[in-house]
Amino acid sequence: MHEHSRRTVLTRRVDQVRSLDELFRHCLPAFGGGFLRRVYTILDTAIGHGCPLTIAVAGPVTVSGQHQTWLIPLLEAGYVAYLSTTDAVCYHDGHRALTGHGNPVHEVPIWGDDAALRDEKTIRVTDMAFDEDVLFDQDRYISALLQLPEFQTRMSGTEFRNRLGARYAAQESRSGVEAGLLATCHRLAIPVFVGAPGDGSVFLNSMKLWAMREAGLLPGYAFDLDLHLEVFESCAYHYWGLFESPARALGTLILGGGVPKNFNLQPEPALGQILGLPGVRGYNFDVQIVSSPVTDGSLSSCFPAEAVTWGKVDKDTYLEATESVQADYSMLMPFVVKALLENRERYERRAAEVGEEALFAGEPKARGYLRPRTGYRLYEQRGRLLGQLKEALRTNGEWLRETLSYPL
């Protein structure tokens, strides 16, 4: 190793650091801690650069209440352009607002008697549980919503979840509970994507209504998801990030794997490989916390470097701006988000003392941290951005037509 490429290990005692930022930087020198330090410092750099972030989150983040502890605070900071998640996350997001259930989620032992829980009509999700009646009430609530006139049309999944978020918000207000994930995304106009809508109970309730229509029991039911539009919309937002956003770049935070991760990474090959648009790049920053070992060969576990070979992550920045740590994100994200929000609070205090321009001159990262909390509100721009991408396709029409034939 050349002398100039060495990074000296410098540490501090934990009783000498004054913030979580300093703890992450100086008290995690090696091994798993070193991976976590790099994840944190890359996120700090991406935010400091003013880079819009996309988030992919798998797992029961809403049923466990994690959305209220760290995910919603991160969304409210204004750094996130859009979210990729699961149908189940959207379904369980509504439980706490259901009439007559109070806060329905309680703790149970992981290694308890599941047969006894079944006899008690208790549903378990790892160490979280709720009464089976919560599911039946959620089904009735979703079924009632889907029959409303506003849902009797074909729409993209982001439009559906935006409308669902508005309805959840009203139900949460009536029930006097904290805003959930979809209600927050509706308020902040953050698009919510679900790459596998058929794999969750929101869609299962739509299937029930569809089946009733097909059997002649519910004439007039017309709700339908436009999957082509949903994928195209994700491409439009990625295109915005690369060519229109102030940073002219995107970063991604991947929590867990599966379909949310894959959907989150697909816009680059869709734009470049499939649609043939020039100048399309992958993510400039890519950090992930996944529990799968990289040796299992799954997309869930693959490091950002593997995504470089597909073009999903930028090849010129990945050595310095990507990292993956094998861990359970529920153990780490409260601390990571708290540290990032503390950084913002520190910059806000300094801006109040010396003024923003003086602060930005001395600490350029402060500008990215202090971007508006209102965020990008991409959902409100979807019509314009979809039209912009369609225009780009028209200019690439000759190339696209050449891709339509193959000697069959």
Residue, then its C-alpha position, 0 to 999 in steps of 0.5 A: m500500500h502506498e503511503h499516501s493512500r493510508r488512513t490513520v486510525l484516530t480515535r476518541r474516548v466516548d466520554q470526550v465526544r459531544s455529539l452523535d456525529e462525533l461518536f460515529r466519526h471517532c468511536l467506531p474505528a474498525f470491523g462492523g463499527g467501521f462499516l457503520r461509520r462509513v454508512y453514516t459519513i456517506l449519508d452526511t456527505a450526500i445531504g451536505h451536497g444537497c443530493p435528493l435521496t430515495i429510500a427503499v424500505a422493506g420489512p414491517v416498519t409500520v406495524s412495529g412503529q418504526h415509521q413514527t420513531w425515525l422514518i417520518p422525522l427523516l422525511e420531514a427534514g426535506y431530503v427525500a425525493y420518493l419512497s419505495t416500499t411494500d404493500a404490507v407497509c401501506y396496509h399496516d400503516g392504517h391499523r392505529a387509526l381504526t375505530g375502537h381499537g386504541n393502540p392495537v399493537h403490543e409486544v410478545p415474546i419471539w420464542g413464545d407459544d404461537a399455537a396459544l396465540r393462534d387460539e387467542k386470535t392474536i397475530r404475531v410479527t416477530d415481537m409485535a402482535f395485534d388482535e385478529d379483529v384488527l385485520f378484519d376491520q382493516d379489510r373492511y376499511i380498505s374495501a369501503l374506501l376502494q368503492l368511493p367514486e374517487f377510486q373508480t378509475r385506472m391510476s398509478g400506484t403513487e396516485f392511489r397511495n397519495r389518495l389513500g394517505a389523504r384518507y388515512a390522515a382523515q381517519e387518524s385525525r378522527s381517532g386522535v392518533e399520530a400521523g402515519l407514513l402514508a398521511t405524512c407522504h401525502r402532506l409532503a407530496i412524497p411519491v410512494f412506490v410499491g413494486a409488488p402490489g399483488d403481494g399484500s393485503v391492500f391489493l387483496n381487498s381490491m381483488k375481492l371487489w374485482a372478484m365480486r364484480e366478475a361474479g356479478l355481485l358488485p357491478g360498477y367497480a372500476f379501480d385498477l392499477d396502471l403498473h406501466l405508468e408507475v414504473f414510467e413515473s419512477c423513471a421520470y423522477h430519476y430523470w428529474g434528479l439527474f438533469e433538473s434537481p439542484a444537485r444534478a445527482l441522486g443518492t439512495l438509502i436502502l433498508g432491507g432488500g427484496v422488491p423495494k430495493n430492486f424497484n428503487l434501483q431500476p430507473e437507471p437501466a429503464l432509462g438508459q438500457i431500455l429507453g436508450l436515453p443519453g447521459v443517464r447515470g446511476y446513483n452517486f451515493d448508495v448506502q444500504i443496511v441489509s441482513s442478508p449475507v452477500t454470499d447468498g447471491s440474492l439482490s437483497s444482499c448484493f453490494p453497491a459495487e455489483a450494481v455498478t456493473w449494471g449501471k445502477v450506481d455511478k462507476d466514477t463515485y462508488l469507491e468513495a460514496t457507497e457502502s453496505v453493512q450487514a445488519d438489522y436496520s431497526m438497530l441502527m437507523p434511530f441513531v443514524v437519523k438522530a445524528l443527521l437531525e442533530n447536524r441540521e439543528r447545529y447548522e440552524r443554530r449557527a445560521a441564527e448566530v452568524g447568518e446563512e451566507a457566512l455559515f455557507a461560506g465557512e461550512p459548505k455542507a450547511r447549505g445542503y443540510l438547511r435545504p427547505r423542510t418542505g422537500y421536493r414535493l415531486y408528486e405535485q410535479r408528476g404531470r410536468l415530469l411525465g410530459q418531460l420524459k415523454e418528450a425526451l422519448r420522442t426525440n429518441g424515437e428512431w433508436l427506440r423503433e430499431t429495438l422492436s425487431y428480432p429474428l424470431 
